[in-house]
Amino acid sequence: MNGRLFTSNINGASLFLPAAGWRYDSSLYGSSSGGRYWSRTLDSSTGYAFNLGFDSGNVYWSGNERNLGRSVRAVRVP
């Protein structure tokens, strides 16, 4: 399965996020090559939600309108 493994610099814990792609309007983009995952963090100045994105060569953190199709991965933080 394509995706990306993220490993904590603090405790070495790992999390694999599948390259599930993302939706915009009714179209699916980046399936099997990238992903966008919502966080619970909101930008207080815009009301946008932050999401973690990745593709074959990049990882980034950005804010987007909350009506966009992003994956959700529940993660318990100890």
PyMOL Python script that loads the backbone (N, CA, C, O; Angstrom):
from pymol import cmd

cmd.read_pdbstr("""\
ATOM      1  N   MET A   1       0.845  -1.174   0.000  1.00  0.00           N
ATOM      2  CA  MET A   1       0.000   0.000   0.000  1.00  0.00           C
ATOM      3  C   MET A   1       0.898   1.246   0.000  1.00  0.00           C
ATOM      4  O   MET A   1       1.838   1.334   0.789  1.00  0.00           O
ATOM      5  N   ASN A   2       0.612   2.190  -0.869  1.00  0.00           N
ATOM      6  CA  ASN A   2       1.360   3.438  -0.919  1.00  0.00           C
ATOM      7  C   ASN A   2       0.938   4.346   0.220  1.00  0.00           C
ATOM      8  O   ASN A   2      -0.219   4.337   0.643  1.00  0.00           O
ATOM      9  N   GLY A   3       1.880   5.126   0.709  1.00  0.00           N
ATOM     10  CA  GLY A   3       1.618   6.058   1.787  1.00  0.00           C
ATOM     11  C   GLY A   3       2.918   6.551   2.367  1.00  0.00           C
ATOM     12  O   GLY A   3       3.971   6.467   1.734  1.00  0.00           O
ATOM     13  N   ARG A   4       2.837   7.067   3.577  1.00  0.00           N
ATOM     14  CA  ARG A   4       4.028   7.611   4.208  1.00  0.00           C
ATOM     15  C   ARG A   4       4.030   7.258   5.684  1.00  0.00           C
ATOM     16  O   ARG A   4       3.005   7.316   6.362  1.00  0.00           O
ATOM     17  N   LEU A   5       5.224   6.885   6.168  1.00  0.00           N
ATOM     18  CA  LEU A   5       5.421   6.575   7.576  1.00  0.00           C
ATOM     19  C   LEU A   5       6.008   7.803   8.256  1.00  0.00           C
ATOM     20  O   LEU A   5       7.038   8.328   7.832  1.00  0.00           O
ATOM     21  N   PHE A   6       5.345   8.254   9.311  1.00  0.00           N
ATOM     22  CA  PHE A   6       5.822   9.383  10.106  1.00  0.00           C
ATOM     23  C   PHE A   6       6.302   8.839  11.445  1.00  0.00           C
ATOM     24  O   PHE A   6       5.624   8.023  12.069  1.00  0.00           O
ATOM     25  N   THR A   7       7.472   9.292  11.885  1.00  0.00           N
ATOM     26  CA  THR A   7       8.046   8.832  13.142  1.00  0.00           C
ATOM     27  C   THR A   7       8.362  10.031  14.024  1.00  0.00           C
ATOM     28  O   THR A   7       8.966  11.004  13.571  1.00  0.00           O
ATOM     29  N   SER A   8       7.953   9.956  15.274  1.00  0.00           N
ATOM     30  CA  SER A   8       8.164  11.039  16.232  1.00  0.00           C
ATOM     31  C   SER A   8       9.633  11.182  16.587  1.00  0.00           C
ATOM     32  O   SER A   8      10.319  10.191  16.839  1.00  0.00           O
ATOM     33  N   ASN A   9      10.113  12.417  16.605  1.00  0.00           N
ATOM     34  CA  ASN A   9      11.466  12.701  17.078  1.00  0.00           C
ATOM     35  C   ASN A   9      11.528  12.659  18.597  1.00  0.00           C
ATOM     36  O   ASN A   9      12.615  12.593  19.171  1.00  0.00           O
ATOM     37  N   ILE A  10      10.386  12.696  19.245  1.00  0.00           N
ATOM     38  CA  ILE A  10      10.332  12.746  20.708  1.00  0.00           C
ATOM     39  C   ILE A  10      10.365  11.354  21.326  1.00  0.00           C
ATOM     40  O   ILE A  10      11.190  11.085  22.199  1.00  0.00           O
ATOM     41  N   ASN A  11       9.466  10.456  20.875  1.00  0.00           N
ATOM     42  CA  ASN A  11       9.394   9.142  21.513  1.00  0.00           C
ATOM     43  C   ASN A  11       9.559   7.968  20.548  1.00  0.00           C
ATOM     44  O   ASN A  11       9.480   6.816  20.974  1.00  0.00           O
ATOM     45  N   GLY A  12       9.781   8.229  19.283  1.00  0.00           N
ATOM     46  CA  GLY A  12       9.994   7.160  18.307  1.00  0.00           C
ATOM     47  C   GLY A  12       8.739   6.459  17.836  1.00  0.00           C
ATOM     48  O   GLY A  12       8.827   5.522  17.043  1.00  0.00           O
ATOM     49  N   ALA A  13       7.556   6.889  18.304  1.00  0.00           N
ATOM     50  CA  ALA A  13       6.301   6.289  17.869  1.00  0.00           C
ATOM     51  C   ALA A  13       6.092   6.569  16.378  1.00  0.00           C
ATOM     52  O   ALA A  13       6.481   7.621  15.869  1.00  0.00           O
ATOM     53  N   SER A  14       5.477   5.615  15.697  1.00  0.00           N
ATOM     54  CA  SER A  14       5.262   5.749  14.254  1.00  0.00           C
ATOM     55  C   SER A  14       3.786   5.720  13.907  1.00  0.00           C
ATOM     56  O   SER A  14       2.969   5.141  14.623  1.00  0.00           O
ATOM     57  N   LEU A  15       3.464   6.356  12.792  1.00  0.00           N
ATOM     58  CA  LEU A  15       2.114   6.388  12.264  1.00  0.00           C
ATOM     59  C   LEU A  15       2.202   6.298  10.744  1.00  0.00           C
ATOM     60  O   LEU A  15       2.884   7.105  10.111  1.00  0.00           O
ATOM     61  N   PHE A  16       1.520   5.327  10.161  1.00  0.00           N
ATOM     62  CA  PHE A  16       1.478   5.187   8.706  1.00  0.00           C
ATOM     63  C   PHE A  16       0.178   5.796   8.192  1.00  0.00           C
ATOM     64  O   PHE A  16      -0.906   5.451   8.662  1.00  0.00           O
ATOM     65  N   LEU A  17       0.291   6.696   7.232  1.00  0.00           N
ATOM     66  CA  LEU A  17      -0.882   7.297   6.597  1.00  0.00           C
ATOM     67  C   LEU A  17      -0.939   6.837   5.137  1.00  0.00           C
ATOM     68  O   LEU A  17      -0.029   7.129   4.361  1.00  0.00           O
ATOM     69  N   PRO A  18      -1.992   6.127   4.764  1.00  0.00           N
ATOM     70  CA  PRO A  18      -2.127   5.676   3.380  1.00  0.00           C
ATOM     71  C   PRO A  18      -2.282   6.850   2.410  1.00  0.00           C
ATOM     72  O   PRO A  18      -2.809   7.902   2.774  1.00  0.00           O
ATOM     73  N   ALA A  19      -1.827   6.661   1.197  1.00  0.00           N
ATOM     74  CA  ALA A  19      -1.997   7.654   0.131  1.00  0.00           C
ATOM     75  C   ALA A  19      -3.416   7.520  -0.411  1.00  0.00           C
ATOM     76  O   ALA A  19      -3.641   6.935  -1.471  1.00  0.00           O
ATOM     77  N   ALA A  20      -4.366   8.071   0.337  1.00  0.00           N
ATOM     78  CA  ALA A  20      -5.784   7.926   0.013  1.00  0.00           C
ATOM     79  C   ALA A  20      -6.273   9.002  -0.941  1.00  0.00           C
ATOM     80  O   ALA A  20      -7.419   8.954  -1.389  1.00  0.00           O
ATOM     81  N   GLY A  21      -5.420   9.978  -1.262  1.00  0.00           N
ATOM     82  CA  GLY A  21      -5.835  11.062  -2.138  1.00  0.00           C
ATOM     83  C   GLY A  21      -6.692  12.075  -1.388  1.00  0.00           C
ATOM     84  O   GLY A  21      -6.723  12.090  -0.158  1.00  0.00           O
ATOM     85  N   TRP A  22      -7.393  12.928  -2.154  1.00  0.00           N
ATOM     86  CA  TRP A  22      -8.268  13.937  -1.577  1.00  0.00           C
ATOM     87  C   TRP A  22      -9.323  14.302  -2.601  1.00  0.00           C
ATOM     88  O   TRP A  22      -9.141  14.086  -3.799  1.00  0.00           O
ATOM     89  N   ARG A  23     -10.410  14.847  -2.132  1.00  0.00           N
ATOM     90  CA  ARG A  23     -11.511  15.241  -3.017  1.00  0.00           C
ATOM     91  C   ARG A  23     -11.610  16.757  -3.126  1.00  0.00           C
ATOM     92  O   ARG A  23     -11.397  17.488  -2.159  1.00  0.00           O
ATOM     93  N   TYR A  24     -11.934  17.196  -4.308  1.00  0.00           N
ATOM     94  CA  TYR A  24     -12.272  18.587  -4.561  1.00  0.00           C
ATOM     95  C   TYR A  24     -13.472  18.554  -5.494  1.00  0.00           C
ATOM     96  O   TYR A  24     -13.415  17.973  -6.578  1.00  0.00           O
ATOM     97  N   ASP A  25     -14.559  19.183  -5.061  1.00  0.00           N
ATOM     98  CA  ASP A  25     -15.843  19.040  -5.761  1.00  0.00           C
ATOM     99  C   ASP A  25     -16.166  17.547  -5.825  1.00  0.00           C
ATOM    100  O   ASP A  25     -16.184  16.885  -4.787  1.00  0.00           O
ATOM    101  N   SER A  26     -16.413  17.015  -6.986  1.00  0.00           N
ATOM    102  CA  SER A  26     -16.757  15.594  -7.072  1.00  0.00           C
ATOM    103  C   SER A  26     -15.595  14.744  -7.591  1.00  0.00           C
ATOM    104  O   SER A  26     -15.777  13.560  -7.874  1.00  0.00           O
ATOM    105  N   SER A  27     -14.410  15.332  -7.716  1.00  0.00           N
ATOM    106  CA  SER A  27     -13.269  14.605  -8.280  1.00  0.00           C
ATOM    107  C   SER A  27     -12.302  14.135  -7.198  1.00  0.00           C
ATOM    108  O   SER A  27     -12.133  14.797  -6.174  1.00  0.00           O
ATOM    109  N   LEU A  28     -11.675  12.993  -7.434  1.00  0.00           N
ATOM    110  CA  LEU A  28     -10.658  12.438  -6.552  1.00  0.00           C
ATOM    111  C   LEU A  28      -9.293  12.694  -7.166  1.00  0.00           C
ATOM    112  O   LEU A  28      -9.074  12.411  -8.344  1.00  0.00           O
ATOM    113  N   TYR A  29      -8.374  13.229  -6.367  1.00  0.00           N
ATOM    114  CA  TYR A  29      -7.018  13.532  -6.821  1.00  0.00           C
ATOM    115  C   TYR A  29      -6.003  12.802  -5.953  1.00  0.00           C
ATOM    116  O   TYR A  29      -6.251  12.539  -4.776  1.00  0.00           O
ATOM    117  N   GLY A  30      -4.863  12.479  -6.542  1.00  0.00           N
ATOM    118  CA  GLY A  30      -3.728  11.952  -5.790  1.00  0.00           C
ATOM    119  C   GLY A  30      -3.889  10.565  -5.211  1.00  0.00           C
ATOM    120  O   GLY A  30      -3.069  10.140  -4.398  1.00  0.00           O
ATOM    121  N   SER A  31      -4.920   9.852  -5.608  1.00  0.00           N
ATOM    122  CA  SER A  31      -5.112   8.509  -5.077  1.00  0.00           C
ATOM    123  C   SER A  31      -3.894   7.650  -5.404  1.00  0.00           C
ATOM    124  O   SER A  31      -3.474   7.579  -6.559  1.00  0.00           O
ATOM    125  N   SER A  32      -3.343   7.017  -4.416  1.00  0.00           N
ATOM    126  CA  SER A  32      -2.153   6.148  -4.464  1.00  0.00           C
ATOM    127  C   SER A  32      -0.839   6.917  -4.585  1.00  0.00           C
ATOM    128  O   SER A  32       0.222   6.295  -4.633  1.00  0.00           O
ATOM    129  N   SER A  33      -0.877   8.262  -4.635  1.00  0.00           N
ATOM    130  CA  SER A  33       0.378   9.011  -4.693  1.00  0.00           C
ATOM    131  C   SER A  33       0.494  10.067  -3.602  1.00  0.00           C
ATOM    132  O   SER A  33       1.585  10.589  -3.372  1.00  0.00           O
ATOM    133  N   GLY A  34      -0.600  10.392  -2.928  1.00  0.00           N
ATOM    134  CA  GLY A  34      -0.544  11.420  -1.892  1.00  0.00           C
ATOM    135  C   GLY A  34      -1.764  11.372  -1.009  1.00  0.00           C
ATOM    136  O   GLY A  34      -2.663  10.558  -1.217  1.00  0.00           O
ATOM    137  N   GLY A  35      -1.794  12.235  -0.037  1.00  0.00           N
ATOM    138  CA  GLY A  35      -2.924  12.274   0.868  1.00  0.00           C
ATOM    139  C   GLY A  35      -3.040  13.612   1.570  1.00  0.00           C
ATOM    140  O   GLY A  35      -2.083  14.385   1.621  1.00  0.00           O
ATOM    141  N   ARG A  36      -4.205  13.876   2.105  1.00  0.00           N
ATOM    142  CA  ARG A  36      -4.482  15.058   2.916  1.00  0.00           C
ATOM    143  C   ARG A  36      -5.274  14.567   4.119  1.00  0.00           C
ATOM    144  O   ARG A  36      -6.288  13.886   3.965  1.00  0.00           O
ATOM    145  N   TYR A  37      -4.816  14.908   5.301  1.00  0.00           N
ATOM    146  CA  TYR A  37      -5.450  14.441   6.532  1.00  0.00           C
ATOM    147  C   TYR A  37      -5.770  15.618   7.433  1.00  0.00           C
ATOM    148  O   TYR A  37      -4.898  16.425   7.755  1.00  0.00           O
ATOM    149  N   TRP A  38      -7.031  15.709   7.837  1.00  0.00           N
ATOM    150  CA  TRP A  38      -7.456  16.780   8.732  1.00  0.00           C
ATOM    151  C   TRP A  38      -6.811  16.640  10.097  1.00  0.00           C
ATOM    152  O   TRP A  38      -6.563  15.531  10.573  1.00  0.00           O
ATOM    153  N   SER A  39      -6.543  17.768  10.716  1.00  0.00           N
ATOM    154  CA  SER A  39      -6.176  17.801  12.130  1.00  0.00           C
ATOM    155  C   SER A  39      -7.364  18.392  12.880  1.00  0.00           C
ATOM    156  O   SER A  39      -8.352  18.796  12.266  1.00  0.00           O
ATOM    157  N   ARG A  40      -7.270  18.440  14.175  1.00  0.00           N
ATOM    158  CA  ARG A  40      -8.342  19.075  14.948  1.00  0.00           C
ATOM    159  C   ARG A  40      -8.052  20.548  15.190  1.00  0.00           C
ATOM    160  O   ARG A  40      -8.845  21.231  15.839  1.00  0.00           O
ATOM    161  N   THR A  41      -6.948  21.044  14.688  1.00  0.00           N
ATOM    162  CA  THR A  41      -6.505  22.414  14.923  1.00  0.00           C
ATOM    163  C   THR A  41      -7.132  23.383  13.933  1.00  0.00           C
ATOM    164  O   THR A  41      -7.079  23.169  12.722  1.00  0.00           O
ATOM    165  N   LEU A  42      -7.726  24.452  14.454  1.00  0.00           N
ATOM    166  CA  LEU A  42      -8.303  25.500  13.619  1.00  0.00           C
ATOM    167  C   LEU A  42      -7.440  26.746  13.655  1.00  0.00           C
ATOM    168  O   LEU A  42      -6.834  27.062  14.679  1.00  0.00           O
ATOM    169  N   ASP A  43      -7.386  27.445  12.547  1.00  0.00           N
ATOM    170  CA  ASP A  43      -6.735  28.748  12.475  1.00  0.00           C
ATOM    171  C   ASP A  43      -7.744  29.772  12.979  1.00  0.00           C
ATOM    172  O   ASP A  43      -8.755  30.019  12.321  1.00  0.00           O
ATOM    173  N   SER A  44      -7.484  30.362  14.128  1.00  0.00           N
ATOM    174  CA  SER A  44      -8.463  31.256  14.752  1.00  0.00           C
ATOM    175  C   SER A  44      -8.737  32.506  13.919  1.00  0.00           C
ATOM    176  O   SER A  44      -9.799  33.111  14.064  1.00  0.00           O
ATOM    177  N   SER A  45      -7.813  32.906  13.058  1.00  0.00           N
ATOM    178  CA  SER A  45      -8.028  34.123  12.270  1.00  0.00           C
ATOM    179  C   SER A  45      -8.894  33.879  11.028  1.00  0.00           C
ATOM    180  O   SER A  45      -9.562  34.800  10.557  1.00  0.00           O
ATOM    181  N   THR A  46      -8.891  32.653  10.493  1.00  0.00           N
ATOM    182  CA  THR A  46      -9.650  32.377   9.264  1.00  0.00           C
ATOM    183  C   THR A  46     -10.789  31.378   9.470  1.00  0.00           C
ATOM    184  O   THR A  46     -11.722  31.332   8.668  1.00  0.00           O
ATOM    185  N   GLY A  47     -10.723  30.587  10.527  1.00  0.00           N
ATOM    186  CA  GLY A  47     -11.695  29.519  10.731  1.00  0.00           C
ATOM    187  C   GLY A  47     -11.383  28.275   9.917  1.00  0.00           C
ATOM    188  O   GLY A  47     -12.116  27.288   9.983  1.00  0.00           O
ATOM    189  N   TYR A  48     -10.291  28.314   9.144  1.00  0.00           N
ATOM    190  CA  TYR A  48      -9.883  27.148   8.368  1.00  0.00           C
ATOM    191  C   TYR A  48      -9.353  26.069   9.301  1.00  0.00           C
ATOM    192  O   TYR A  48      -8.869  26.367  10.393  1.00  0.00           O
ATOM    193  N   ALA A  49      -9.446  24.828   8.872  1.00  0.00           N
ATOM    194  CA  ALA A  49      -8.874  23.711   9.609  1.00  0.00           C
ATOM    195  C   ALA A  49      -7.513  23.371   8.991  1.00  0.00           C
ATOM    196  O   ALA A  49      -7.343  23.420   7.773  1.00  0.00           O
ATOM    197  N   PHE A  50      -6.563  23.029   9.841  1.00  0.00           N
ATOM    198  CA  PHE A  50      -5.247  22.638   9.340  1.00  0.00           C
ATOM    199  C   PHE A  50      -5.262  21.180   8.908  1.00  0.00           C
ATOM    200  O   PHE A  50      -5.942  20.345   9.503  1.00  0.00           O
ATOM    201  N   ASN A  51      -4.502  20.894   7.864  1.00  0.00           N
ATOM    202  CA  ASN A  51      -4.367  19.512   7.417  1.00  0.00           C
ATOM    203  C   ASN A  51      -2.936  19.228   7.016  1.00  0.00           C
ATOM    204  O   ASN A  51      -2.203  20.104   6.557  1.00  0.00           O
ATOM    205  N   LEU A  52      -2.562  17.974   7.204  1.00  0.00           N
ATOM    206  CA  LEU A  52      -1.248  17.487   6.826  1.00  0.00           C
ATOM    207  C   LEU A  52      -1.367  16.904   5.437  1.00  0.00           C
ATOM    208  O   LEU A  52      -2.227  16.058   5.191  1.00  0.00           O
ATOM    209  N   GLY A  53      -0.523  17.339   4.531  1.00  0.00           N
ATOM    210  CA  GLY A  53      -0.542  16.830   3.171  1.00  0.00           C
ATOM    211  C   GLY A  53       0.791  16.225   2.799  1.00  0.00           C
ATOM    212  O   GLY A  53       1.830  16.628   3.323  1.00  0.00           O
ATOM    213  N   PHE A  54       0.769  15.268   1.904  1.00  0.00           N
ATOM    214  CA  PHE A  54       2.016  14.699   1.402  1.00  0.00           C
ATOM    215  C   PHE A  54       1.802  14.174  -0.006  1.00  0.00           C
ATOM    216  O   PHE A  54       0.692  13.813  -0.398  1.00  0.00           O
ATOM    217  N   ASP A  55       2.898  14.142  -0.755  1.00  0.00           N
ATOM    218  CA  ASP A  55       2.920  13.489  -2.054  1.00  0.00           C
ATOM    219  C   ASP A  55       4.249  12.772  -2.158  1.00  0.00           C
ATOM    220  O   ASP A  55       4.891  12.535  -1.135  1.00  0.00           O
ATOM    221  N   SER A  56       4.676  12.425  -3.331  1.00  0.00           N
ATOM    222  CA  SER A  56       5.880  11.607  -3.473  1.00  0.00           C
ATOM    223  C   SER A  56       7.146  12.267  -2.934  1.00  0.00           C
ATOM    224  O   SER A  56       8.088  11.564  -2.567  1.00  0.00           O
ATOM    225  N   GLY A  57       7.193  13.580  -2.877  1.00  0.00           N
ATOM    226  CA  GLY A  57       8.419  14.221  -2.430  1.00  0.00           C
ATOM    227  C   GLY A  57       8.272  15.262  -1.341  1.00  0.00           C
ATOM    228  O   GLY A  57       9.280  15.756  -0.837  1.00  0.00           O
ATOM    229  N   ASN A  58       7.054  15.615  -0.957  1.00  0.00           N
ATOM    230  CA  ASN A  58       6.851  16.718  -0.031  1.00  0.00           C
ATOM    231  C   ASN A  58       5.890  16.355   1.091  1.00  0.00           C
ATOM    232  O   ASN A  58       5.003  15.516   0.938  1.00  0.00           O
ATOM    233  N   VAL A  59       6.099  17.018   2.221  1.00  0.00           N
ATOM    234  CA  VAL A  59       5.157  16.956   3.340  1.00  0.00           C
ATOM    235  C   VAL A  59       4.896  18.402   3.728  1.00  0.00           C
ATOM    236  O   VAL A  59       5.834  19.194   3.820  1.00  0.00           O
ATOM    237  N   TYR A  60       3.651  18.755   3.954  1.00  0.00           N
ATOM    238  CA  TYR A  60       3.353  20.145   4.305  1.00  0.00           C
ATOM    239  C   TYR A  60       2.131  20.215   5.211  1.00  0.00           C
ATOM    240  O   TYR A  60       1.342  19.275   5.303  1.00  0.00           O
ATOM    241  N   TRP A  61       2.003  21.342   5.866  1.00  0.00           N
ATOM    242  CA  TRP A  61       0.935  21.643   6.809  1.00  0.00           C
ATOM    243  C   TRP A  61       0.258  22.882   6.267  1.00  0.00           C
ATOM    244  O   TRP A  61       0.917  23.903   6.068  1.00  0.00           O
ATOM    245  N   SER A  62      -1.055  22.823   6.021  1.00  0.00           N
ATOM    246  CA  SER A  62      -1.729  23.995   5.468  1.00  0.00           C
ATOM    247  C   SER A  62      -3.137  24.112   6.036  1.00  0.00           C
ATOM    248  O   SER A  62      -3.673  23.161   6.606  1.00  0.00           O
ATOM    249  N   GLY A  63      -3.721  25.277   5.875  1.00  0.00           N
ATOM    250  CA  GLY A  63      -5.091  25.502   6.306  1.00  0.00           C
ATOM    251  C   GLY A  63      -6.019  25.520   5.104  1.00  0.00           C
ATOM    252  O   GLY A  63      -5.685  26.084   4.061  1.00  0.00           O
ATOM    253  N   ASN A  64      -7.177  24.908   5.248  1.00  0.00           N
ATOM    254  CA  ASN A  64      -8.152  24.869   4.165  1.00  0.00           C
ATOM    255  C   ASN A  64      -9.559  25.015   4.716  1.00  0.00           C
ATOM    256  O   ASN A  64      -9.821  24.778   5.895  1.00  0.00           O
ATOM    257  N   GLU A  65     -10.452  25.412   3.825  1.00  0.00           N
ATOM    258  CA  GLU A  65     -11.863  25.457   4.185  1.00  0.00           C
ATOM    259  C   GLU A  65     -12.307  24.057   4.592  1.00  0.00           C
ATOM    260  O   GLU A  65     -11.849  23.065   4.026  1.00  0.00           O
ATOM    261  N   ARG A  66     -13.183  23.984   5.555  1.00  0.00           N
ATOM    262  CA  ARG A  66     -13.574  22.692   6.110  1.00  0.00           C
ATOM    263  C   ARG A  66     -14.543  21.899   5.241  1.00  0.00           C
ATOM    264  O   ARG A  66     -14.930  20.795   5.623  1.00  0.00           O
ATOM    265  N   ASN A  67     -14.944  22.419   4.094  1.00  0.00           N
ATOM    266  CA  ASN A  67     -15.847  21.671   3.215  1.00  0.00           C
ATOM    267  C   ASN A  67     -15.097  20.824   2.198  1.00  0.00           C
ATOM    268  O   ASN A  67     -15.733  20.165   1.375  1.00  0.00           O
ATOM    269  N   LEU A  68     -13.777  20.817   2.223  1.00  0.00           N
ATOM    270  CA  LEU A  68     -12.996  20.020   1.279  1.00  0.00           C
ATOM    271  C   LEU A  68     -12.893  18.577   1.751  1.00  0.00           C
ATOM    272  O   LEU A  68     -12.937  18.314   2.952  1.00  0.00           O
ATOM    273  N   GLY A  69     -12.758  17.654   0.830  1.00  0.00           N
ATOM    274  CA  GLY A  69     -12.697  16.234   1.157  1.00  0.00           C
ATOM    275  C   GLY A  69     -11.306  15.804   1.555  1.00  0.00           C
ATOM    276  O   GLY A  69     -10.424  15.650   0.711  1.00  0.00           O
ATOM    277  N   ARG A  70     -11.114  15.613   2.840  1.00  0.00           N
ATOM    278  CA  ARG A  70      -9.847  15.143   3.387  1.00  0.00           C
ATOM    279  C   ARG A  70     -10.107  13.888   4.204  1.00  0.00           C
ATOM    280  O   ARG A  70     -11.211  13.689   4.711  1.00  0.00           O
ATOM    281  N   SER A  71      -9.107  13.054   4.329  1.00  0.00           N
ATOM    282  CA  SER A  71      -9.238  11.865   5.160  1.00  0.00           C
ATOM    283  C   SER A  71      -9.107  12.243   6.629  1.00  0.00           C
ATOM    284  O   SER A  71      -8.580  13.301   6.973  1.00  0.00           O
ATOM    285  N   VAL A  72      -9.594  11.359   7.478  1.00  0.00           N
ATOM    286  CA  VAL A  72      -9.493  11.544   8.923  1.00  0.00           C
ATOM    287  C   VAL A  72      -8.875  10.282   9.499  1.00  0.00           C
ATOM    288  O   VAL A  72      -9.311   9.172   9.195  1.00  0.00           O
ATOM    289  N   ARG A  73      -7.871  10.457  10.322  1.00  0.00           N
ATOM    290  CA  ARG A  73      -7.234   9.324  10.991  1.00  0.00           C
ATOM    291  C   ARG A  73      -7.230   9.630  12.478  1.00  0.00           C
ATOM    292  O   ARG A  73      -6.504  10.517  12.927  1.00  0.00           O
ATOM    293  N   ALA A  74      -8.028   8.910  13.240  1.00  0.00           N
ATOM    294  CA  ALA A  74      -8.084   9.138  14.683  1.00  0.00           C
ATOM    295  C   ALA A  74      -6.787   8.662  15.332  1.00  0.00           C
ATOM    296  O   ALA A  74      -6.367   7.519  15.149  1.00  0.00           O
ATOM    297  N   VAL A  75      -6.165   9.556  16.088  1.00  0.00           N
ATOM    298  CA  VAL A  75      -4.913   9.241  16.762  1.00  0.00           C
ATOM    299  C   VAL A  75      -5.040   9.659  18.213  1.00  0.00           C
ATOM    300  O   VAL A  75      -5.398  10.799  18.511  1.00  0.00           O
ATOM    301  N   ARG A  76      -4.753   8.753  19.098  1.00  0.00           N
ATOM    302  CA  ARG A  76      -4.773   9.072  20.527  1.00  0.00           C
ATOM    303  C   ARG A  76      -3.391   9.546  20.916  1.00  0.00           C
ATOM    304  O   ARG A  76      -2.402   8.847  20.695  1.00  0.00           O
ATOM    305  N   VAL A  77      -3.321  10.731  21.493  1.00  0.00           N
ATOM    306  CA  VAL A  77      -2.054  11.283  21.952  1.00  0.00           C
ATOM    307  C   VAL A  77      -1.952  11.035  23.448  1.00  0.00           C
ATOM    308  O   VAL A  77      -2.788  11.515  24.213  1.00  0.00           O
ATOM    309  N   PRO A  78      -0.940  10.292  23.874  1.00  0.00           N
ATOM    310  CA  PRO A  78      -0.817  10.001  25.312  1.00  0.00           C
ATOM    311  C   PRO A  78      -0.544  11.242  26.134  1.00  0.00           C
ATOM    312  O   PRO A  78      -0.416  11.157  27.355  1.00  0.00           O
TER     313      PRO A  78
END
""", "prot")
cmd.dss("prot")
cmd.show_as("cartoon", "prot")
cmd.util.cbc("prot")
cmd.orient("prot")
